[in-house]
Amino acid sequence: MIVLQPQGRLDLQGGEVLGRQLASLVPQRHDLWVINLAQVDFMDSSGLVSLVTGLKAARQSGCRLVLCNVQPAVRLIFELTQLDSVFEIFESYDAVLTEVQTPV
């Protein structure tokens, strides 16, 4: 499992930082990539682009990317863009751990 915890704003600058972090990952098939958004209080289209690019890279590598602790203002962006139906979004990091450890 790989956990990324961006902080502050996922705008042009924050989105680029996250994008570089995601691009630097060496994917192993069936890895779980968790992006904990607990410390992110703002996101714009640049942040969305980095997340969508990361999701695409994860899926192409046979990995799973999930989001957790999405703050209300950021969740609204996902809902307005209907990307909340594209990403797996969990209420908390503990919820991710519970889901992962539960056999499907």
N, C-alpha and C positions, 0 to 999 in steps of 0.2 A: 504494500500500500504506500502511495506517495501522497503527502498532504502539503498543499500550498495554502498560505494564509496571507493574501494581499491585505494591505491596510490603507485606510483613508479613501482616496478617490480613484475609481477606475475610469479615468478620463484619458486624454491622449497620452500623457506621461505614464500614468499608472497602468494603462492598458498595454503600453509598449513593454514595461517591466514584466508584467504577467506573461505577455506573449513570448518574451525571451526565456522566461523560466520554463514555460510549457515546451518551447522549441528545444530547450537543452535536455529535456528528459530523454532517457534511453529506455524506450518502451520494451517491456517484456510481456509477451502474450498473456492475457488474463490479469494484468495488473489493474489495480483500482486506483484511480486518480481522484483525490478528494480536494475540492477547492472550498475552503472554509471562509465564508464571506462575513463572519461575525464583526470584523473591524472595518468593513467597507460601508461608508455612509452615503456614497454617491457613485453613480455609474452613468456614462453616456454611451453613444454609439461606438466609440473607440474601445471601451471596455467590453461591450457586447461582441465586437469583432474578435477580440482576443479570446474570449470564451468560446465562440462558435468555431474559430480556427483550432483551438485546443480540442474541442469535442470531435471535430472532423479527424484530427491527427490521432486521437485516442482510438476512435472507431476503426480507422484504417490499420492500426497496429494491433487490433484485437483486444484493446483495453476498454475499460469502462470509466467514464468521467462522471462524477456526481458533484452536486453543490449542496452545501449545508449552511445553516445559520444565516439565511438571506434576510437582511433587514427590510422592513416594510417599504421604504422608499425605493430600494433596489428591486424588491419583488414586484412592485408596480410596473417597472420597466419591462420585466419578463412577461407580465400579464398583458400589457399594452401591445407588445410585439408578438404575442402568442408564443413566445419561446419557452414559456412555462410548460408547454406540452412537448417540447423537444428535449429539454434537460430533465434529468432526474434530480428533484429538489427534496432535500430532507430537512426537517425542522431543526435537527441538532446533529452534532458529531456522534453523540451516543446512538442516535437513531440509525446513522450510517453503519456503525459497528454492529448493532443488533441485526440489521438487514443482511449484512455481509456474512454474519455467522449463522444465520438461519438458512438451512438448506432449502433450495428452491424445488 
